Amino acid sequence: MDTETDPADIIVKQEIYDEVIAAIEKLPDTYRDVCLLKYVNSMKEGEIAAILDISESNVGVRIHRAKQMIRNALKEENIYV
């Protein structure tokens, strides 16, 4: 059986996705907004900057910091090693 179509793999990927989304939702507004726009709505940094009325470099900084926060939250939950 192809591992990409293995139902167990699909379930595990969905569970991990759900955990990541839960971690994003717990972020402070400043970081949650950019993550949702980038990763859930698939927007580019320029689009996010225009929507939030901040610079693209600020978007990049917020995304970087948010990733660190998400990584730490997932480590605490023993989801990310």
Backbone as XML, in Angstrom:
<?xml version="1.0"?>
<chain id="A" units="angstrom">
  <residue number="1" name="MET">
    <atom name="N" x="0.847" y="-1.181" z="0.000"/>
    <atom name="CA" x="0.000" y="0.000" z="0.000"/>
    <atom name="C" x="0.893" y="1.244" z="0.000"/>
  </residue>
  <residue number="2" name="ASP">
    <atom name="N" x="0.540" y="2.208" z="-0.791"/>
    <atom name="CA" x="1.264" y="3.482" z="-0.866"/>
    <atom name="C" x="1.095" y="4.225" z="0.452"/>
  </residue>
  <residue number="3" name="THR">
    <atom name="N" x="2.212" y="4.705" z="1.040"/>
    <atom name="CA" x="2.135" y="5.369" z="2.343"/>
    <atom name="C" x="1.332" y="6.663" z="2.295"/>
  </residue>
  <residue number="4" name="GLU">
    <atom name="N" x="1.266" y="7.304" z="1.131"/>
    <atom name="CA" x="0.498" y="8.546" z="1.043"/>
    <atom name="C" x="-1.004" y="8.297" z="1.089"/>
  </residue>
  <residue number="5" name="THR">
    <atom name="N" x="-1.423" y="7.094" z="0.748"/>
    <atom name="CA" x="-2.851" y="6.805" z="0.777"/>
    <atom name="C" x="-3.219" y="5.917" z="1.955"/>
  </residue>
  <residue number="6" name="ASP">
    <atom name="N" x="-2.261" y="5.630" z="2.811"/>
    <atom name="CA" x="-2.519" y="4.825" z="3.996"/>
    <atom name="C" x="-3.417" y="5.628" z="4.939"/>
  </residue>
  <residue number="7" name="PRO">
    <atom name="N" x="-4.588" y="5.109" z="5.267"/>
    <atom name="CA" x="-5.508" y="5.852" z="6.137"/>
    <atom name="C" x="-4.886" y="6.244" z="7.480"/>
  </residue>
  <residue number="8" name="ALA">
    <atom name="N" x="-4.035" y="5.417" z="8.036"/>
    <atom name="CA" x="-3.391" y="5.740" z="9.314"/>
    <atom name="C" x="-2.512" y="6.977" z="9.177"/>
  </residue>
  <residue number="9" name="ASP">
    <atom name="N" x="-1.787" y="7.082" z="8.072"/>
    <atom name="CA" x="-0.943" y="8.249" z="7.840"/>
    <atom name="C" x="-1.785" y="9.515" z="7.676"/>
  </residue>
  <residue number="10" name="ILE">
    <atom name="N" x="-2.881" y="9.381" z="7.006"/>
    <atom name="CA" x="-3.779" y="10.522" z="6.807"/>
    <atom name="C" x="-4.322" y="11.000" z="8.155"/>
  </residue>
  <residue number="11" name="ILE">
    <atom name="N" x="-4.694" y="10.076" z="9.006"/>
    <atom name="CA" x="-5.225" y="10.426" z="10.327"/>
    <atom name="C" x="-4.155" y="11.109" z="11.170"/>
  </residue>
  <residue number="12" name="VAL">
    <atom name="N" x="-2.939" y="10.568" z="11.151"/>
    <atom name="CA" x="-1.842" y="11.159" z="11.919"/>
    <atom name="C" x="-1.558" y="12.576" z="11.423"/>
  </residue>
  <residue number="13" name="LYS">
    <atom name="N" x="-1.506" y="12.765" z="10.108"/>
    <atom name="CA" x="-1.266" y="14.099" z="9.556"/>
    <atom name="C" x="-2.363" y="15.072" z="9.973"/>
  </residue>
  <residue number="14" name="GLN">
    <atom name="N" x="-3.608" y="14.617" z="9.973"/>
    <atom name="CA" x="-4.727" y="15.482" z="10.368"/>
    <atom name="C" x="-4.628" y="15.832" z="11.843"/>
  </residue>
  <residue number="15" name="GLU">
    <atom name="N" x="-4.243" y="14.866" z="12.678"/>
    <atom name="CA" x="-4.109" y="15.138" z="14.109"/>
    <atom name="C" x="-3.003" y="16.157" z="14.371"/>
  </residue>
  <residue number="16" name="ILE">
    <atom name="N" x="-1.893" y="16.025" z="13.665"/>
    <atom name="CA" x="-0.794" y="16.978" z="13.818"/>
    <atom name="C" x="-1.246" y="18.357" z="13.340"/>
  </residue>
  <residue number="17" name="TYR">
    <atom name="N" x="-1.921" y="18.403" z="12.208"/>
    <atom name="CA" x="-2.453" y="19.673" z="11.691"/>
    <atom name="C" x="-3.369" y="20.326" z="12.730"/>
  </residue>
  <residue number="18" name="ASP">
    <atom name="N" x="-4.235" y="19.539" z="13.326"/>
    <atom name="CA" x="-5.160" y="20.073" z="14.331"/>
    <atom name="C" x="-4.402" y="20.635" z="15.534"/>
  </residue>
  <residue number="19" name="GLU">
    <atom name="N" x="-3.326" y="19.962" z="15.938"/>
    <atom name="CA" x="-2.516" y="20.438" z="17.063"/>
    <atom name="C" x="-1.819" y="21.758" z="16.713"/>
  </residue>
  <residue number="20" name="VAL">
    <atom name="N" x="-1.333" y="21.853" z="15.487"/>
    <atom name="CA" x="-0.677" y="23.086" z="15.053"/>
    <atom name="C" x="-1.688" y="24.236" z="15.027"/>
  </residue>
  <residue number="21" name="ILE">
    <atom name="N" x="-2.853" y="23.990" z="14.493"/>
    <atom name="CA" x="-3.901" y="25.016" z="14.457"/>
    <atom name="C" x="-4.287" y="25.432" z="15.873"/>
  </residue>
  <residue number="22" name="ALA">
    <atom name="N" x="-4.391" y="24.474" z="16.778"/>
    <atom name="CA" x="-4.714" y="24.799" z="18.174"/>
    <atom name="C" x="-3.618" y="25.671" z="18.782"/>
  </residue>
  <residue number="23" name="ALA">
    <atom name="N" x="-2.362" y="25.373" z="18.476"/>
    <atom name="CA" x="-1.243" y="26.183" z="18.985"/>
    <atom name="C" x="-1.295" y="27.592" z="18.400"/>
  </residue>
  <residue number="24" name="ILE">
    <atom name="N" x="-1.627" y="27.696" z="17.123"/>
    <atom name="CA" x="-1.747" y="29.017" z="16.486"/>
    <atom name="C" x="-2.854" y="29.824" z="17.161"/>
  </residue>
  <residue number="25" name="GLU">
    <atom name="N" x="-3.965" y="29.194" z="17.443"/>
    <atom name="CA" x="-5.095" y="29.895" z="18.048"/>
    <atom name="C" x="-4.781" y="30.418" z="19.448"/>
  </residue>
  <residue number="26" name="LYS">
    <atom name="N" x="-3.790" y="29.829" z="20.115"/>
    <atom name="CA" x="-3.402" y="30.267" z="21.458"/>
    <atom name="C" x="-2.379" y="31.400" z="21.445"/>
  </residue>
  <residue number="27" name="LEU">
    <atom name="N" x="-1.859" y="31.732" z="20.275"/>
    <atom name="CA" x="-0.869" y="32.799" z="20.171"/>
    <atom name="C" x="-1.506" y="34.160" z="20.461"/>
  </residue>
  <residue number="28" name="PRO">
    <atom name="N" x="-0.694" y="35.120" z="20.909"/>
    <atom name="CA" x="-1.206" y="36.499" z="21.020"/>
    <atom name="C" x="-1.673" y="36.981" z="19.637"/>
  </residue>
  <residue number="29" name="ASP">
    <atom name="N" x="-2.634" y="37.890" z="19.627"/>
    <atom name="CA" x="-3.229" y="38.379" z="18.372"/>
    <atom name="C" x="-2.191" y="38.769" z="17.326"/>
  </residue>
  <residue number="30" name="THR">
    <atom name="N" x="-1.148" y="39.445" z="17.746"/>
    <atom name="CA" x="-0.116" y="39.939" z="16.830"/>
    <atom name="C" x="0.459" y="38.811" z="15.973"/>
  </residue>
  <residue number="31" name="TYR">
    <atom name="N" x="0.666" y="37.680" z="16.598"/>
    <atom name="CA" x="1.283" y="36.545" z="15.904"/>
    <atom name="C" x="0.238" y="35.613" z="15.287"/>
  </residue>
  <residue number="32" name="ARG">
    <atom name="N" x="-0.884" y="35.470" z="15.962"/>
    <atom name="CA" x="-1.941" y="34.595" z="15.450"/>
    <atom name="C" x="-2.448" y="35.094" z="14.100"/>
  </residue>
  <residue number="33" name="ASP">
    <atom name="N" x="-2.665" y="36.399" z="13.988"/>
    <atom name="CA" x="-3.213" y="36.954" z="12.751"/>
    <atom name="C" x="-2.329" y="36.654" z="11.544"/>
  </residue>
  <residue number="34" name="VAL">
    <atom name="N" x="-1.015" y="36.882" z="11.680"/>
    <atom name="CA" x="-0.136" y="36.637" z="10.529"/>
    <atom name="C" x="-0.080" y="35.155" z="10.189"/>
  </residue>
  <residue number="35" name="CYS">
    <atom name="N" x="-0.096" y="34.293" z="11.202"/>
    <atom name="CA" x="-0.056" y="32.847" z="10.934"/>
    <atom name="C" x="-1.314" y="32.368" z="10.226"/>
  </residue>
  <residue number="36" name="LEU">
    <atom name="N" x="-2.449" y="32.826" z="10.691"/>
    <atom name="CA" x="-3.697" y="32.411" z="10.049"/>
    <atom name="C" x="-3.752" y="32.885" z="8.604"/>
  </residue>
  <residue number="37" name="LEU">
    <atom name="N" x="-3.336" y="34.124" z="8.387"/>
    <atom name="CA" x="-3.358" y="34.640" z="7.021"/>
    <atom name="C" x="-2.372" y="33.880" z="6.127"/>
  </residue>
  <residue number="38" name="LYS">
    <atom name="N" x="-1.195" y="33.574" z="6.650"/>
    <atom name="CA" x="-0.179" y="32.911" z="5.842"/>
    <atom name="C" x="-0.468" y="31.421" z="5.646"/>
  </residue>
  <residue number="39" name="TYR">
    <atom name="N" x="-0.714" y="30.715" z="6.720"/>
    <atom name="CA" x="-0.786" y="29.260" z="6.638"/>
    <atom name="C" x="-2.183" y="28.699" z="6.428"/>
  </residue>
  <residue number="40" name="VAL">
    <atom name="N" x="-3.193" y="29.389" z="6.876"/>
    <atom name="CA" x="-4.553" y="28.905" z="6.665"/>
    <atom name="C" x="-5.136" y="29.495" z="5.380"/>
  </residue>
  <residue number="41" name="ASN">
    <atom name="N" x="-4.873" y="30.791" z="5.159"/>
    <atom name="CA" x="-5.413" y="31.455" z="3.966"/>
    <atom name="C" x="-4.429" y="31.500" z="2.802"/>
  </residue>
  <residue number="42" name="SER">
    <atom name="N" x="-3.224" y="30.960" z="3.008"/>
    <atom name="CA" x="-2.188" y="30.877" z="1.964"/>
    <atom name="C" x="-1.861" y="32.231" z="1.325"/>
  </residue>
  <residue number="43" name="MET">
    <atom name="N" x="-1.775" y="33.250" z="2.155"/>
    <atom name="CA" x="-1.461" y="34.578" z="1.645"/>
    <atom name="C" x="0.045" y="34.819" z="1.678"/>
  </residue>
  <residue number="44" name="LYS">
    <atom name="N" x="0.498" y="35.694" z="0.806"/>
    <atom name="CA" x="1.909" y="36.068" z="0.751"/>
    <atom name="C" x="2.162" y="37.212" z="1.725"/>
  </residue>
  <residue number="45" name="GLU">
    <atom name="N" x="3.452" y="37.381" z="2.082"/>
    <atom name="CA" x="3.815" y="38.403" z="3.056"/>
    <atom name="C" x="3.357" y="39.802" z="2.643"/>
  </residue>
  <residue number="46" name="GLY">
    <atom name="N" x="3.458" y="40.119" z="1.370"/>
    <atom name="CA" x="3.029" y="41.429" z="0.891"/>
    <atom name="C" x="1.540" y="41.660" z="1.098"/>
  </residue>
  <residue number="47" name="GLU">
    <atom name="N" x="0.759" y="40.627" z="0.850"/>
    <atom name="CA" x="-0.690" y="40.729" z="1.050"/>
    <atom name="C" x="-1.021" y="40.905" z="2.533"/>
  </residue>
  <residue number="48" name="ILE">
    <atom name="N" x="-0.320" y="40.139" z="3.360"/>
    <atom name="CA" x="-0.541" y="40.227" z="4.810"/>
    <atom name="C" x="-0.180" y="41.625" z="5.304"/>
  </residue>
  <residue number="49" name="ALA">
    <atom name="N" x="0.953" y="42.130" z="4.833"/>
    <atom name="CA" x="1.400" y="43.472" z="5.227"/>
    <atom name="C" x="0.344" y="44.517" z="4.878"/>
  </residue>
  <residue number="50" name="ALA">
    <atom name="N" x="-0.222" y="44.410" z="3.694"/>
    <atom name="CA" x="-1.238" y="45.375" z="3.265"/>
    <atom name="C" x="-2.496" y="45.276" z="4.132"/>
  </residue>
  <residue number="51" name="ILE">
    <atom name="N" x="-2.912" y="44.078" z="4.434"/>
    <atom name="CA" x="-4.122" y="43.884" z="5.248"/>
    <atom name="C" x="-3.934" y="44.417" z="6.662"/>
  </residue>
  <residue number="52" name="LEU">
    <atom name="N" x="-2.762" y="44.116" z="7.248"/>
    <atom name="CA" x="-2.506" y="44.499" z="8.642"/>
    <atom name="C" x="-1.883" y="45.886" z="8.776"/>
  </residue>
  <residue number="53" name="ASP">
    <atom name="N" x="-1.590" y="46.501" z="7.634"/>
    <atom name="CA" x="-0.971" y="47.832" z="7.608"/>
    <atom name="C" x="0.347" y="47.862" z="8.386"/>
  </residue>
  <residue number="54" name="ILE">
    <atom name="N" x="1.193" y="46.861" z="8.070"/>
    <atom name="CA" x="2.538" y="46.785" z="8.628"/>
    <atom name="C" x="3.502" y="46.495" z="7.487"/>
  </residue>
  <residue number="55" name="SER">
    <atom name="N" x="4.801" y="46.591" z="7.744"/>
    <atom name="CA" x="5.777" y="46.333" z="6.688"/>
    <atom name="C" x="5.933" y="44.830" z="6.449"/>
  </residue>
  <residue number="56" name="GLU">
    <atom name="N" x="6.406" y="44.486" z="5.243"/>
    <atom name="CA" x="6.660" y="43.078" z="4.934"/>
    <atom name="C" x="7.704" y="42.494" z="5.873"/>
  </residue>
  <residue number="57" name="SER">
    <atom name="N" x="8.714" y="43.286" z="6.208"/>
    <atom name="CA" x="9.745" y="42.773" z="7.112"/>
    <atom name="C" x="9.154" y="42.488" z="8.493"/>
  </residue>
  <residue number="58" name="ASN">
    <atom name="N" x="8.199" y="43.305" z="8.912"/>
    <atom name="CA" x="7.532" y="43.061" z="10.187"/>
    <atom name="C" x="6.722" y="41.772" z="10.118"/>
  </residue>
  <residue number="59" name="VAL">
    <atom name="N" x="6.094" y="41.512" z="8.992"/>
    <atom name="CA" x="5.357" y="40.258" z="8.807"/>
    <atom name="C" x="6.325" y="39.088" z="8.970"/>
  </residue>
  <residue number="60" name="GLY">
    <atom name="N" x="7.485" y="39.184" z="8.326"/>
    <atom name="CA" x="8.477" y="38.117" z="8.415"/>
    <atom name="C" x="8.946" y="37.880" z="9.838"/>
  </residue>
  <residue number="61" name="VAL">
    <atom name="N" x="9.166" y="38.954" z="10.569"/>
    <atom name="CA" x="9.586" y="38.837" z="11.974"/>
    <atom name="C" x="8.495" y="38.164" z="12.797"/>
  </residue>
  <residue number="62" name="ARG">
    <atom name="N" x="7.263" y="38.590" z="12.594"/>
    <atom name="CA" x="6.154" y="38.005" z="13.356"/>
    <atom name="C" x="5.981" y="36.521" z="13.038"/>
  </residue>
  <residue number="63" name="ILE">
    <atom name="N" x="6.133" y="36.170" z="11.769"/>
    <atom name="CA" x="6.013" y="34.756" z="11.387"/>
    <atom name="C" x="7.133" y="33.950" z="12.038"/>
  </residue>
  <residue number="64" name="HIS">
    <atom name="N" x="8.340" y="34.477" z="12.001"/>
    <atom name="CA" x="9.482" y="33.782" z="12.608"/>
    <atom name="C" x="9.246" y="33.565" z="14.107"/>
  </residue>
  <residue number="65" name="ARG">
    <atom name="N" x="8.841" y="34.612" z="14.801"/>
    <atom name="CA" x="8.596" y="34.506" z="16.242"/>
    <atom name="C" x="7.434" y="33.564" z="16.540"/>
  </residue>
  <residue number="66" name="ALA">
    <atom name="N" x="6.401" y="33.632" z="15.726"/>
    <atom name="CA" x="5.256" y="32.748" z="15.924"/>
    <atom name="C" x="5.655" y="31.290" z="15.747"/>
  </residue>
  <residue number="67" name="LYS">
    <atom name="N" x="6.489" y="31.013" z="14.751"/>
    <atom name="CA" x="6.954" y="29.636" z="14.550"/>
    <atom name="C" x="7.701" y="29.129" z="15.772"/>
  </residue>
  <residue number="68" name="GLN">
    <atom name="N" x="8.519" y="29.996" z="16.361"/>
    <atom name="CA" x="9.237" y="29.603" z="17.579"/>
    <atom name="C" x="8.256" y="29.294" z="18.709"/>
  </residue>
  <residue number="69" name="MET">
    <atom name="N" x="7.246" y="30.134" z="18.861"/>
    <atom name="CA" x="6.244" y="29.918" z="19.906"/>
    <atom name="C" x="5.468" y="28.621" z="19.675"/>
  </residue>
  <residue number="70" name="ILE">
    <atom name="N" x="5.112" y="28.376" z="18.413"/>
    <atom name="CA" x="4.370" y="27.157" z="18.073"/>
    <atom name="C" x="5.240" y="25.939" z="18.346"/>
  </residue>
  <residue number="71" name="ARG">
    <atom name="N" x="6.487" y="25.999" z="17.913"/>
    <atom name="CA" x="7.428" y="24.901" z="18.139"/>
    <atom name="C" x="7.544" y="24.597" z="19.632"/>
  </residue>
  <residue number="72" name="ASN">
    <atom name="N" x="7.695" y="25.640" z="20.453"/>
    <atom name="CA" x="7.807" y="25.451" z="21.895"/>
    <atom name="C" x="6.528" y="24.860" z="22.488"/>
  </residue>
  <residue number="73" name="ALA">
    <atom name="N" x="5.388" y="25.334" z="22.022"/>
    <atom name="CA" x="4.108" y="24.810" z="22.515"/>
    <atom name="C" x="3.961" y="23.335" z="22.153"/>
  </residue>
  <residue number="74" name="LEU">
    <atom name="N" x="4.357" y="22.966" z="20.947"/>
    <atom name="CA" x="4.251" y="21.570" z="20.523"/>
    <atom name="C" x="5.235" y="20.684" z="21.276"/>
  </residue>
  <residue number="75" name="LYS">
    <atom name="N" x="6.411" y="21.231" z="21.600"/>
    <atom name="CA" x="7.374" y="20.478" z="22.408"/>
    <atom name="C" x="6.808" y="20.196" z="23.784"/>
  </residue>
  <residue number="76" name="GLU">
    <atom name="N" x="6.150" y="21.187" z="24.374"/>
    <atom name="CA" x="5.534" y="21.005" z="25.692"/>
    <atom name="C" x="4.468" y="19.913" z="25.670"/>
  </residue>
  <residue number="77" name="GLU">
    <atom name="N" x="3.817" y="19.772" z="24.535"/>
    <atom name="CA" x="2.780" y="18.747" z="24.383"/>
    <atom name="C" x="3.353" y="17.411" z="23.890"/>
  </residue>
  <residue number="78" name="ASN">
    <atom name="N" x="4.677" y="17.364" z="23.777"/>
    <atom name="CA" x="5.383" y="16.173" z="23.275"/>
    <atom name="C" x="4.944" y="15.780" z="21.867"/>
  </residue>
  <residue number="79" name="ILE">
    <atom name="N" x="4.614" y="16.783" z="21.065"/>
    <atom name="CA" x="4.198" y="16.550" z="19.690"/>
    <atom name="C" x="5.368" y="16.798" z="18.749"/>
  </residue>
  <residue number="80" name="TYR">
    <atom name="N" x="6.193" y="17.758" z="19.102"/>
    <atom name="CA" x="7.349" y="18.138" z="18.274"/>
    <atom name="C" x="8.602" y="17.819" z="19.065"/>
  </residue>
  <residue number="81" name="VAL">
    <atom name="N" x="9.517" y="17.112" z="18.419"/>
    <atom name="CA" x="10.746" y="16.721" z="19.117"/>
    <atom name="C" x="11.894" y="17.579" z="18.688"/>
  </residue>
</chain>
